[in-house]
Amino acid sequence: MRLVVIGGVAAGMSAAARARRCDPSLDIQVLEKGGSVAWGACGLPYYVEGQVTSLDQLVRYTPEYFRRERDIDVRTGAEVTAISHCRREVSLANGERIPYDRLVIATGARPTRSGIDGAGQPHVFTLGSMGDAHRLKAFLSDRKPQRAAVIGAGYLGLEMTEVLRTHGAEVTVFEASEGVLGRQDAALTALVREHLARFRVELRTLERVGRVGESAVNGVPCDIVLLAAGWQPNVELAADAGIEIGRTGAIRVSERMETNLGGVFAAGDCAETVHLVTGKPEYMPLGTTANKMGRVAGANAAGRRERLAGVAGTMIVRVCGLGIAVTGLSECQARRNSLDAVSAAIDGISKPRYFFGTPARVELVAERRSGRLLGGSVIGEDGVKGRIDVIAAAVSSRMRLDEFEQLDLAYAPPFAPVWDPLLIAAQQLRKLV
Ligand SMILES: Cc1cc2nc3c(=O)[nH]c(=O)nc-3n(C[C@H](O)[C@H](O)[C@H](O)COP(=O)(O)OP(=O)(O)OC[C@H]3O[C@@H](n4cnc5c(N)ncnc54)[C@H](O)[C@@H]3O)c2cc1C
């Protein structure tokens, strides 16, 4: 039996590797149109910043590694141009046809450019590929732009704000919605705005950009523009083959990652997933999600029956030294999903003052009637990752606030205060539910 995987990054290689583990006899072929596989786009901002010195450092495994160690045939420079499910074969750009019994589509996503006139100008950049990163870095070192516009205050826009500041540019961030990280959280956005202002970064929310000028965006002068306005799933190949596209614009899959065509799976940034709190289909193009979806797709393509319950949309980003992390729903998002939500935020400290603790803000959101934890956010300079992961685990396991409040979290002065900010936030919120 032959499994063909289209796309060789997070979702595609996870699918291939998992399928191999599940069925050592499977003939597995990965078709990747680019020159590298199994590389981490998440490191691109840090290459542009200079912390990562070579793009090669982002490549985790080579095609040779997969051939030698996993018996997986990986072909680079192999673009799939059509899927014929009735013939169970894919066609390549060079005319070759490759048969399959099972197919995993992991074609990823591309940066959104639609709706923005002037996006093709030489001072306008996106960051989705190694080529993008290379061009952007060269522009920054050759031209030394003084004023930058970032369009979009999602994780990439915020990360790149820090990078552009490191390169000496003053930055204005334009965000069409009311808040950062797609979160509809006024308090979180206000905190981020205040923090950014200290670094001469202006955050303008509710300000849509429809056109990029030669030297200005919405009247604000700039000599470089970074488009970080979201991701467009690469679904054309699938749609042409009769695969159903969901209302999010990404490929619709079951919890087994199977599409409407039997034996054809989709995973990663090209496909939608389910939000663990709302139970609704969502589009969450993240590396964490892509890897998990890929594993499940690979297992099922190899004959197992595995499912992905969904994801909580956990995200963490560093911007100008501040860690910002979110998971589940904000109070506003919960209300928009018809949940009777309450929230409490506390300003705590990451560890005792005598151990140089820094401010740690924690917000928790719960459903009033059931006390079920729906989401939360953590902001601070240290301990952010650990704390958001605790909230994410609680949200994922549908923990109630009274259970959360009693969690036996670790304590020693170099790491945390005896009352962790998470527990203090839970105590505050319990007064409201
Ligand atoms: C700059 C940047 C920073 C990021 N930072 C983070 C982060 O901090 N945390 C996080 O969780 N996520 C982050 N992400 C998101 C994460 O990288 C993606 O979610 C993840 O790479 C998606 O993996 P994927 O395999 O679904 O898609 P992709 O990585 O997009 O891979 C899809 C592959 O399919 C190939 N392909 C497409 N069409 C065809 C075809 N027709 N034939 C053959 N091959 C094809 C493409 O060439 C591509 O290599 C970041 C992304 C970027 C760009």
The ligand as a Tripos MOL2 file, in Angstrom:
@<TRIPOS>MOLECULE
LIG
   53    58     1     0     0
SMALL
NO_CHARGES

@<TRIPOS>ATOM
      1 C1          7.5810   33.6110   10.3080 C.3       1 LIG1
      2 C2          6.7440   32.5790   10.9800 C.ar      1 LIG1
      3 C3          6.7960   32.4280   12.3550 C.ar      1 LIG1
      4 C4          6.0100   31.4690   12.9940 C.ar      1 LIG1
      5 N1          6.0780   31.3380   14.3500 N.ar      1 LIG1
      6 C5          5.3230   30.4040   14.9720 C.ar      1 LIG1
      7 C6          5.4100   30.2070   16.3790 C.ar      1 LIG1
      8 O1          6.1770   30.8910   17.0650 O.2       1 LIG1
      9 N2          4.6120   29.2650   16.9370 N.ar      1 LIG1
     10 C7          3.7660   28.4770   16.1980 C.ar      1 LIG1
     11 O2          3.0850   27.6080   16.7680 O.2       1 LIG1
     12 N3          3.6880   28.6210   14.8600 N.ar      1 LIG1
     13 C8          4.4300   29.5550   14.2340 C.ar      1 LIG1
     14 N4          4.3770   29.6860   12.8740 N.ar      1 LIG1
     15 C9          3.4300   28.8540   12.1200 C.3       1 LIG1
     16 C10         4.0420   27.5270   11.7230 C.3       1 LIG1
     17 O3          5.2850   27.6950   11.1390 O.3       1 LIG1
     18 C11         3.0820   26.8550   10.7520 C.3       1 LIG1
     19 O4          1.8410   26.6920   11.4090 O.3       1 LIG1
     20 C12         3.5810   25.5060   10.2740 C.3       1 LIG1
     21 O5          4.7600   25.6260    9.5370 O.3       1 LIG1
     22 C13         2.5300   24.8690    9.3730 C.3       1 LIG1
     23 O6          3.0220   23.6730    8.8860 O.3       1 LIG1
     24 P1          2.3740   22.9820    7.6060 P.3       1 LIG1
     25 O7          3.1660   21.7500    7.3710 O.co2     1 LIG1
     26 O8          0.9180   22.8720    7.7810 O.co2     1 LIG1
     27 O9          2.5530   24.0360    6.4380 O.3       1 LIG1
     28 P2          3.8480   24.6950    5.8220 P.3       1 LIG1
     29 O10         4.9080   24.8640    6.8400 O.co2     1 LIG1
     30 O11         3.3570   25.9110    5.1060 O.co2     1 LIG1
     31 O12         4.3490   23.6370    4.7560 O.3       1 LIG1
     32 C14         3.6130   23.3230    3.6230 C.3       1 LIG1
     33 C15         4.5490   22.8160    2.5650 C.3       1 LIG1
     34 O13         3.7800   22.3370    1.4740 O.3       1 LIG1
     35 C16         4.4650   22.6430    0.2730 C.3       1 LIG1
     36 N5          3.5020   22.6360   -0.8210 N.ar      1 LIG1
     37 C17         2.4410   23.4730   -0.9740 C.ar      1 LIG1
     38 N6          1.7780   23.1840   -2.1050 N.ar      1 LIG1
     39 C18         2.4350   22.1370   -2.6840 C.ar      1 LIG1
     40 C19         2.2490   21.3980   -3.8650 C.ar      1 LIG1
     41 N7          1.2370   21.6830   -4.6900 N.pl3     1 LIG1
     42 N8          3.1040   20.4020   -4.1440 N.ar      1 LIG1
     43 C20         4.1410   20.1030   -3.3030 C.ar      1 LIG1
     44 N9          4.3670   20.7870   -2.1790 N.ar      1 LIG1
     45 C21         3.5280   21.7810   -1.8590 C.ar      1 LIG1
     46 C22         5.0620   24.0050    0.5440 C.3       1 LIG1
     47 O14         6.1560   24.2610   -0.3200 O.3       1 LIG1
     48 C23         5.4700   23.8980    1.9980 C.3       1 LIG1
     49 O15         6.8060   23.5290    2.1350 O.3       1 LIG1
     50 C24         5.1640   30.6340   12.2110 C.ar      1 LIG1
     51 C25         5.1200   30.7740   10.8250 C.ar      1 LIG1
     52 C26         5.8990   31.7360   10.2020 C.ar      1 LIG1
     53 C27         5.8530   31.8780    8.7140 C.3       1 LIG1
@<TRIPOS>BOND
     1     1     2 1
     2     2     3 ar
     3     2    52 ar
     4     3     4 ar
     5     4     5 ar
     6     4    50 ar
     7     5     6 ar
     8     6     7 ar
     9     6    13 1
    10     7     8 2
    11     7     9 ar
    12     9    10 ar
    13    10    11 2
    14    10    12 ar
    15    12    13 ar
    16    13    14 ar
    17    14    15 1
    18    14    50 ar
    19    15    16 1
    20    16    17 1
    21    16    18 1
    22    18    19 1
    23    18    20 1
    24    20    21 1
    25    20    22 1
    26    22    23 1
    27    23    24 1
    28    24    25 2
    29    24    26 1
    30    24    27 1
    31    27    28 1
    32    28    29 2
    33    28    30 1
    34    28    31 1
    35    31    32 1
    36    32    33 1
    37    33    34 1
    38    33    48 1
    39    34    35 1
    40    35    36 1
    41    35    46 1
    42    36    37 ar
    43    36    45 ar
    44    37    38 ar
    45    38    39 ar
    46    39    40 ar
    47    39    45 ar
    48    40    41 1
    49    40    42 ar
    50    42    43 ar
    51    43    44 ar
    52    44    45 ar
    53    46    47 1
    54    46    48 1
    55    48    49 1
    56    50    51 ar
    57    51    52 ar
    58    52    53 1
@<TRIPOS>SUBSTRUCTURE
     1 LIG1         1 GROUP 0 **** ****
